[in-house]
């Protein structure tokens, strides 16, 4: 099962359910990703941290549903759409 994946700089969109139910441990979207598809990381019970970079404009419904409550989310201060509220990613 998938545990890690390095995303190319050219990637701007991650499709629906792309990583659903994988064992991926950390998600770093600090490159050029603008869109995270619906259910993209749903039920990824091994995720420990997620970094949302400045270019992310869309996070699909249920993108992180079923992930552990202990996931450490970080959102770039330069992101104009999302912020952290009580440790969860929310629209500004």
N, C-alpha and C positions, 0 to 999 in steps of 0.2 A: 504494500500500500504506500501511497505517496506520503512522504514525511517532510520533504523540503523541495523548494522550487525557486530558482532565481528568474525573476521576470525581466525580459529585455527592455531596454530604454525605449524602444519603438512602440511598446504596448500602450494603448490608450484606453482600452475597454476589456473588462474581464466578464465573460458571458454568464448567462443564467446557469446556476448549479455547477459551475466549473470545478470547484474543489469540494463540493458537498460530500460529507461523511468520510473525508480523507483524514489521515493522521498528521496533517501539516501542523507544525509547532509554532512558527512565528510568521507573521504577515507584515511585509514592509512595502508600503505603497508610496514611497517617497519620490518615485521617479515621475513619469508622465501620465500615470493612470488617471483618467477623468471619470470613469464609470465602473461601478461594481454591480454586477447583475443580481437579480432576484435570487435568493437562496444560495448565493455564491459560496459561502463558507458555512452553510447550515449544517449543524450536527458535527462540526469538527471538534470533537471532545478533547483533543490534544493541544489546542491553541493556548499559548501562554501570553502572547502579546501581539498587538495590532497597531501599526503606525499608519495613520491617514495623512498623506502628504498634502501640500498646498494645492495641487491641481485637481484633487477629487471633488467633483461637482454633484455626482449622483451616487447614492447608495440604495440599491434596490431593496424592496420589501423582503424581510426575513433573511437578509444577507448574513447575519451572525446569529440567527435563531438557533437555539439548542447548544450553543457554545457554553463553556463553563462560566459561572458567575465571576470566577477569579481572573478572567482575561484582563490584562492591563492594556487599555486603549490609550493611545497618544494621538493628538491631532496637532498638525503644524499650526503655529501661531499665524502663519500667512494664509491659511485656508479661509476663504471668504464665505463658505457655505456652512461648514460644520464646526462644532465646538464640543467640549466635554462638559457634561452636567452630571454631577455625582458619579463620575467614572464611566458614564455611557455617552456614546456619540449622538449628538442632537443637532438639528438644523438651527442656525443662528436666528 
